[in-house]
Amino acid sequence: MRAALYYNNSDIRVEDVSLPEIGEDELLVRIEASGICGSDVMEWYRIKKAPLVLGHEIAGVVAKAGRRAARFKPGDRITVAHHVPCNTCRYCLAGNHSVCDTLRTTNFDPGGFAEYVRVPAINVERGVFLLPDPMSFEDATFSEPLGCVVRGLRAARMEAGKSVLVIGSGMAGLLHIKLVKALGAGKIAATDINDYRLQAAKRFGADYVFRAESDVPDSVRSALGRPADIVVLCATADGAIEQALKSVDRGGVIVFFAPREPGKTYPMPLFDLWRDNITIVNPYASPPHDTLIALELIGSGRVTVSDMITHRLGLWQAPLGFKLVSEAKESIKVIIEPQR
């Protein structure tokens, strides 16, 4: 079969690889759509394992089911969670599935930027979800990234009427805007350095948009009447972090959604955080429960995602897809369709 192998952000090679063989508890899935995630182009994160086949936002059709994977059959339309928890460790039992050791080691073989993937038994047991008939494969690829947003906003105590500032209006930031809008946010503000993305933020529900180079904290106070209840950081620059700290209200929450490279430090005025009772939330991953919620949000139409897709590319165009996402200019969601 064909797969796109990642060597670095500017070196993606479409090559022949072996078709995975499945065991009795496993599935072979024909990939119909696979989204390129922002984490796929975090070169510091990916290059140490290169070459490898990336792609964890997948949807497809069961091509073959092992004898003991009887819950699913060939032809079933599914999406698959690449990370699944054990559900029995002390972290899982406390509801902290994202820090489960099992979740951090599970994956499928090889990755979604391939014609087929093997879904291991543990993922089959805990992380395979049937798609409702009206849902497209493309829409289903958003279940994982939206699930990450669901988890972060739940930890941030998002409620109707709360004001929200999203710093960084890339794909993740725009998903936050869509979800807080659906959840009844009071006022929504967004920033970016890119006019194309600011226009998208406005189109997808932001009441106010600001250039990131401007005095964002002052603009937030002028627009909202006070600092924001929740600030979502989808950018990692020092300036963006400082804006977040100066734009959140007392008793508010900052969601650190975008990670920095290990070893890098953050400008954190701990006294101010202590004095103003600011909560820091660090979401990671989309455990199955959050993926299910995301699927329901998409399937019910409460959160539309099809209008976020700017590029649909065949597997042979994967190098272009990675270029578009890593440059972060005039693209939002790039979908690879390996069967094209």
Number of C-alpha atoms within 10 A of each C-alpha: 11 18 27 28 24 25 18 20 18 14 14 23 18 19 12 12 14 10 17 16 12 18 17 13 18 24 31 24 28 25 26 25 32 31 28 26 23 17 16 20 21 16 16 13 14 18 16 11 11 14 16 19 21 24 22 25 25 33 31 30 22 22 17 20 22 16 13 13 17 12 10 20 16 14 14 16 24 22 30 28 26 29 24 29 25 17 17 11 14 12 16 17 12 10 11 14 26 20 15 22 15 17 21 15 11 16 20 20 19 23 25 32 33 31 24 27 25 24 29 21 19 19 24 22 14 18 22 21 20 16 21 14 8 7 15 17 21 23 22 30 26 28 30 29 22 26 23 23 29 25 22 24 21 13 16 22 12 20 14 12 14 18 24 30 31 29 27 26 29 27 24 25 25 27 24 27 28 22 22 27 22 16 16 14 17 16 20 27 25 29 28 24 16 16 16 15 25 24 14 19 30 18 12 20 20 24 17 18 26 18 17 18 11 12 11 24 20 14 19 24 15 11 16 18 9 16 24 27 24 27 29 28 24 25 23 17 13 13 13 20 20 16 20 25 20 17 25 27 20 16 14 22 26 26 22 21 20 18 16 16 11 8 6 7 9 12 11 12 10 10 9 13 16 11 10 14 14 20 17 15 17 14 21 17 23 27 25 24 15 22 27 18 16 27 26 16 19 20 20 12 12 15 20 18 21 14 11 18 16 12 13 18 18 16 24 19 17 25 19 16 23 23 16 18 23 20 11 15 15 13 19 22 25 23 26 28 27 24 14 12
